[in-house]
Amino acid sequence: MRGRRKDRARSSNQQKGGDSKVDDRPSPVASPSGDPKVAVPGGGDGTMLPVEPSIEVLEVEPTPDGGVEITDITAVLDPDGTVEVERTTAVLDADGRVDTVETEEQVLEVTESDDPAVEEPGAPNDEDRAVTGSAPISQVQAASGNPLPRILAVANQKGGVGKTTTSVNLGAALAELSYRVLVIDLDPQGNATTGLGIDARNFERSMYDVIMRDASLEDCIEPTSMKNLFVAPATIDLAGAEIELVPAFSRELKLKRAIESVIDDFDFVLIDCPPSLGLITVNALAAADEVLVPIQCEYYALEGLSQLMRNVHLVASNLNAGLEVSTIVLTMYDARTKLSDQVAAEVREHFGNKVCRIIIPRTVRLSEAPSFGQPITAFDPSSRGAIAYRELAKEVSGGAS
C-alpha cells in the first residue's frame, strides 16, 4: 500500500535536545564470587566492597519565572528484591537562591516477568514502572493489533487535558516508526495546525471547507517538517460550523465520507476534537474506529467522562457500530504530588486495561514545543516528554517499526 502513496513529506530539521542526564558512576567490577563490587572512595588499599546495584538520575528544567528546577532521583536495589527510590527536588529562583526543597522516599516491589527482555534506551525506568505497573495483555495492546489503517478520535469534552498535545506528539512519534500519519484538526482554535508549524497564511483550504463546502480532503492536506506526518488544518471558521451544520443533510457523516477518499494513503488518522460534545465531535466519532481519551492527572479528571461515554455509546448505536473507547492516556503527571498518583490509581480502577501503561509527564519542554511549531520529538528529542510519547506510540501501534 505504501508504494502507491504520494510522497508529500519534507525532510525534518535537525534539532537540539536533552534535559536529563545520568550521573557518571564507577562501573561494577565482577569479583571471584560473582558479587558486583565498586571501589570505596578513601579506602586507601583499593579494597573492593560489595554494594547493591543503584542508579542516580539528575534532571534539570527551567521554570517559567526564569529559575531552574533540579530533581535528583536515586534508586537502589536491595538484597530482598525491593527498590528504594529517593527523589529530591530543589527549586532555584532567578537569583540563584533556593526557593523550596522537597524529598520523597518510596519502597517498591520488583516483580519478575516470564519473558524478560533487554531494555532499550529511553525505556521506562524503575520509577515509571511504579506508576505504570505491569499487567497481562491490556485492551490497548489488543487494539494495537487492529488492521491498518486505523482512525482514532482524540476526544474529551474537558478542555486543557492534552488532546492537542497528544494528537501532535503521538502522531509525530508514530511517523518516526515509519507509519504514515494524518492529523485532522477539528478544533476551531487550530492549535494542532500551528503546533505542527503550519501558518494559516500558507494554505487555501481548511477543514471548514471540507465539512461545509464538500471540498476534497486531499486538497486540504498539508505536509509538515517531519517525514510521514501530515495535517489537515483548521481555522476559526470552524467555530460557526456547529450552527451551520444543523440544517445540513446527513450532517453527522460529512467527515466520514471525506476520510474515505484518502484513507488508503495513511496508516493512522488522528482526529483532534474540540473540547465539546457538539456536531463537530459527533462527526469525528462517526468517522473513527476507536476513541483515544486523554485524562489529566488532576482533581477534575473524571468529571464529565460519563457523558462522553454516553455519547460514544449513542454514536455506536446509531451511526458507527464499530466505535469503541480503546485507549485512555494519563497526561500531565506530576511526580512531586501525591494527587497525581491518586488520580492515576482511580482512573485505572475505573477503566482497567483500557488505560495505557505509559504516562505522559508534565514538563516545561512539552509546553514550549508548540511555540516553535514543532512536536516534542523534533524540538527536544531526548526530553522526558519525547521519550514518553515514543513509548506511547509503541504501545498504541503494537511495537517497533
N, C-alpha and C positions, 0 to 999 in steps of 0.2 A: 504493500500500500504506500509506503514512504517513497518508493521510486517514482510514483506518479505525481508527487506533490511539487508545487512550485516553491522554489527557494526564495522566500521574501526576506530572510534574516540578514541582518547586518552583523559584521564582526563586533564582538564586545570589546569595550575599552579595558585596558589594564588598570586595576585599582589598587590602592593601598589597603592594608588590613592589619588587624591584630590589636586586641585589647586585653589579652590574658597571656600568661606565660607560666611555665613550670620551673620552679627553682632548681638550679643545678645541685645535685646531691651526690655523695660518694656512691660509686657503683657497688652492689653487693658482690662479695668475693666468696666463692664456694670453699668451705672448709673440708678437711678429710671426712668429717662425719656427715657432710651434706647440708649442714645448717647454714643459712645465709648470715654473713658477718660483715661488719663495716669497721673501719679504723676509728677508735675513740680519740677525739682531739685531746692533746695534752697527755696522752698515755706514756710518752717517753720511750718505752721499749717497743713500740709498734704493735702491742698486743691486740689481737682481734677478738672482739666480744660479740656474742650473738644478740641480735635485736630483732624486733618484729618488723616485717615489711611495712613501709609507710610511704606516703606521697604528700607533698605540700604544693598548693596552687595559690599563686598571688594574682589577684585581679585588680586592675586599676581602671576606673572610669571617671570621666569628667562629670560634674554636676551642673545643672542649668545656671546656678549663680556664680559660676567661674571657679568653684573649688574642685576638689577631687575626692572620690570615694575609693578607699583601699580595702579589699576583702582578702583575708588570709585564711585558707581552708586547709586543715591538716587532717588526714585520715590515716589511722594506724590499725593494722590487722592484729588482733590479739590471738594468743595461742588457743583460746577456747572457741575460735571461729567467729567472734563478733568484731565489728568495725567501730572504733571510736572516732567520731568526727567532731572537730572543734572548728568553729567559724568565728573569726574576729573581724569586725567591721569598724573602720575609723573614717570619719568624715573630716576633711580639712577644708577650712574656708579659703577664700581668695587670698587672704594674707598669710596663709600657711599655718594658722592656728588650729589646734584640734578642737573640733566642734562637739562631736559625740564619739563614743567608743562603746560598742556592744560585743558581747561574747556569748555564743551559744554552744552547748555541748550536746551530743547525741550519741547513743549506742545503738548500732544497727546489727541485725542478724543477717548473715550471709547464707543464702540458700543455694544449693548445688543444682546445676542443670544436668539433665540426662544427655544433652547434646552440647558439650562445651565447644566454644568457638573462640578463635583469637580475635581480640578486639581490633577494630580498625581505628586509625587516628580520627579523632572527633567523635568517637562513640561515647555514650553517656558514662560519667564516672560513678563512683560509689554513691555520691550524694544524690545524683539524678535517679539512680535505681531505688533509692529510699523513697523518692517522690513517686516515680512511675510504677515501681513494683514489678513483679514477674508473675505471669499468669498463663494458663493454657491459651490456645489459639482464640483470638477475640473476633468479634464481628467485623472490626476494622480490617484485620488480617484476612478474614474470609471475603470481605468485599473487594480486597485488593486483587483477588483472582477473577473479578468480573471482566468479561471480554472488552477489549478496546474497540472503539473509542468510548470513553466514559464522560458523562456530563454531570458535574456537581454544582448544585446551587449552594453558595455560601451565604447562609441566612440566619438572622436573629433580629427580632424587631427592636431590641435594645441597642441604642447607639453606643459607640465607643468601646466595643468589646473586642475589636481586632478583626472584623470582617475583611476590610480592605487590605490591612497589613497581611492577613493570611492569604487572601487571593493573590496578591502581588508576589509575596515571597515564596509561597508554596508553588506557584506557577513557575517562578524562576528556578527553584530547586528541581522541579520535575524536568524543566528544559535542560538543566545540567546533566540529567540522567539520560539525555538524548531522546526524550519524548517531545513531540510537537504539541505545544500548549497554546490555547487561545483563552485569554482573559476577557470576558464580556463585562463592561462597566455599565451597570444599570442604576447606579446612584447618581441623582442629579448634581451632587457636589463634584463628581468627576475626579475623586481622589485617586482612584486606581489608574486613571488616564495620566494624570500629572506625575504620580508615583513611578510610572514606567517611562517618564521622560518625553511624553507626547504633549506638544504645545497645541492649544486649541486653534491657533492661527495657522497651523500646518496641515489641517485636514478639512475636507469639504463636507463629508457626510459623517453623521454620528448615529448612535443607537436610536435617537429620536426619529431620524429619517427611516430607519429600518422598521420601527414599530408603527409609526403613524403614517408614513408615506409609502410603505411597502418597497423601500429601496433594498437592493441586494446587499446581504451581509458581507459578501465577498468584496464589494466595492468600499465597504466601511472599514475593513480590517487594516490596521497599520502595523508595520514591523517595529520592534523595539531594538535597543542596542545589544540585546542578548540573542544569540543563535537559538532558533527553535521556539522563541517566545514572541507572541503576537497579541495585540489588544484591539478590541472594538470599542472606541472611545465614547464617552458620554459628555454632554454639555448641560447647562442649566435648563435647556428647553425641556428636558425630561420631567421637570417639576410639573409642567402643565399637562403631561401625558396622562396622569391619573384621571383628570377630569375629561380630557378629550377621548379617552378610551371608553367612557361609559356608554355612549350610544353606538359604538363600533360593532360591526358584525364579527362574530367569533373572536371576541376581544381577548379571551384568555389564551388563545393558541397562536398568536402572531409571532412570538419569539420562537416557538417550537418549529413552525414552518420555515422560519429564516435560518435556523441552525441546521435543519435537514439538508439545506442546499450546500453546506460547506463541511459537514461533519466528517466526510472521508479524508479531508486534509489534515485532520488533527487526531492526536491520541487522547488528550484531555481538554475539556472545555470547562473553565471555572467561571461561574456567573456571580459577580459581586452584587448582592442585592442591597436595596436601600433599607434603612432602619424603620421599616413599617410593614404592615401586612396588607397593603393595597393591591391594586390591579397589576402593578409592575412586578411585585413579588410573586403574585399568583402566576403571571406569565413565566417567571423563572422556574417555579415549582412544576408547572405543567410541561416545561421543556426538558427538565432534568431527569436523570435516572436515580440520583442519590442526593441527599441533603447533608452538607457539612455544617455543623453548628459550632462556632467559636463561643466559648463561655469564659468570661473574665473571672479571675480568682479573687473576687471581692464580694461584699455583702449581698448585693442585689443580683448576683449571678443567676439564680434560679427563678427570679421574678419574671412572669410573662412567658416562660418557656412552655407552660401548659397550653397557652393559646396558640403558640407556634405549632405544637404537636397536633392540636385540633385542626389547624388549617392544613397541615401536611396530610392528615387523615382525610379531610374533605376533598382535597385535590386528588388524592389517590383513589377515592371512591367515585369521583365524578369525571375527572379529566385525564388522570395518568395512573393507571392501575399498578404500574411497576415502581412507583415512587416510594422510597423508604429513607428514614434517617439512619445513615450507615456510619457516620463519623462525627464524634464530638471532640473538639480540641480545646484543652485548657490553655488560656492565654494570660499574659501579664502576671506571671507567677513571681512573687517577691519572697525569696527565701529568708529574708530578715524578719518576716512577720509570721506569727502562728495562724493568723486568719487565712493566709493562702493555703496552708496545709489543711485547715478545717474545711474550707470550701472545696478543695480538690477531693478530700475524702467524701464529702457529702455528694458531690457530683458523681463520683464513682459508685457510691451506694445507690443512687437513683437510677443511673443509666448503665451500670455494669460494664459489659465488654464492648459497648459502643464507644467508650472513651479511649482515646489514643494513649499509648504508653508514653509517648514523648510529650513533654510540657514546654510551652513557649515562655521563656523568662521575660521579665520586664527589664529592658536595657536602654540606655541612652542612645546607643548606636541604631537601634531599630527605629527610634523616634527621629533621628537625624537623617536617615537614608532618603525619605520621600522629598526632603527639601533639595536634594541633589538629583532628583529624578531617576533614582536607581533602586533596585531591590537590594536587600541587605547582603545577598551573596556576591554582588558586584561591588557594593560600596565598602564593605569591610568583610572580606571572605572568611577571616579566621575568628570573627567575633562569636560570642555565645549565641546570639540570635541567628547568625548564619548557620552555625553548626546544628542548632535545634531544628531549623526549617529543612536542612538537608536530611536529618534523621526522620523528620515527619514525612518528607517526600518518599523516603524508602518505605516507611510504614504504610502510607496510603497507596503507593504503587505496587507494593509487594516485594521490594528488594532492589538489587543493583540494576545498572543499565544493561 
